[in-house]
Amino acid sequence: RDFINLNLRHLSAFDAVAQRGSISQAAGIVNLSQPAITNAISGIENRIQARFFHRRPRGMMLTNVGAAFHFRVKRAFKLLNAGFITSQSPSTNAISGIEKRITVARLKTLIAIKKSGSYSAAARELGIAQPTIYRAAKDLEATLGMALFEVSGRNLRLTRAGEALERNARLAAAELAQGMDEVEALLGREAGRIRIGALPLARATILAPAIDLSFESQAGLRIEVDDGPYPELLYAVRTGALDILVGAMRRPSPGADITQEKLFLDRLGVFCGPGHPMLSAKKIERADLVAFPWVLPRKGTPTRAFFDQALGPLFDRPPKALVETSSMVLMRALLQSHQRLTLISRAQVATEVQQGQLCELPIALGDTPRTIGFTCRSDWFPTEAQKGFLAVLRAIARQF
């Protein structure tokens, strides 16, 4: 449910009528006849199965459902307009009313080329002929008067202007998807939707209870959870594929377009299986840790960065029999044998420690508490359902 399945000219007509309160006045703005505008609005209402206007002799007045959707349409158009930049300047130059000049088919072409890297692959993904893709790409460049595509070796890639447009087209799609979710909620058909990127610590601690409690308070809520490396999840947040990312916050912040909110603090510890020989030692020094094989997260994660900085200098060479993984299941299994050690969040393995599956070695690491929180776009405007989930997430986090 996104703008890919909606007509931009129809949305523009809806926007004009919402602002003017009159089909006749809107006709001059969008350069469509009054019957065409009437059909456009009816088409959107039928597509979404909602009534957006009170039709009265003196004009058109938005319903509460229509007002909510119009708010999202305005934000989507603002994003589309802000997505166009010139190749000569790094600053964003908004082109007012760009939604009236481009089509969904051309934006779909742009997104497909970004994803696939060639006209032929984009054509296969969209299920249309390659010449059609090529013409749509060239028509989009001609309409905007700027280069959006460039050849790099055997690959076709987007220019800086193309990258900006493609990203903001995705954001506009996400905005309209939120608008349709809000319509569903206002009509009592669904509570709403939130899409979450989950880092390992979040998956092992606050997400499950937050999800359970959210379903208790919001019947019909839809929650989608994706996991993966931090860079991939952050990119998904930036392009609107995810609403929030929950896990260890980054310092410094990833950028001005990103907002991070603290939920709780966490500490690291050195853990092993219940039969590890170090558990019987009267005193453990850091140098003692060198003699054992390790299971560690991959480079680029905060935990691995701390290990490399605080414990890495103890090793003349990389730890023997080193296993790098982000899988809690594999890490827990590997610690049950071969005297392995790991460095991990205490909160992340609290359940395993309580059940006797893992044990923490009594050794001071001198680590600074890590900040666990959620990350979102700075310009993200959550729906009521999403606000409700965030409230639950904050309440659960206070228990930590």
Order of alpha helices (4+ residues) and beta strands (2+ residues): alpha-alpha-alpha-beta-beta-alpha-alpha-alpha-alpha-beta-beta-alpha-beta-alpha-alpha-beta-alpha-beta-beta-beta-beta-alpha-beta-alpha-beta-alpha-beta-beta-alpha
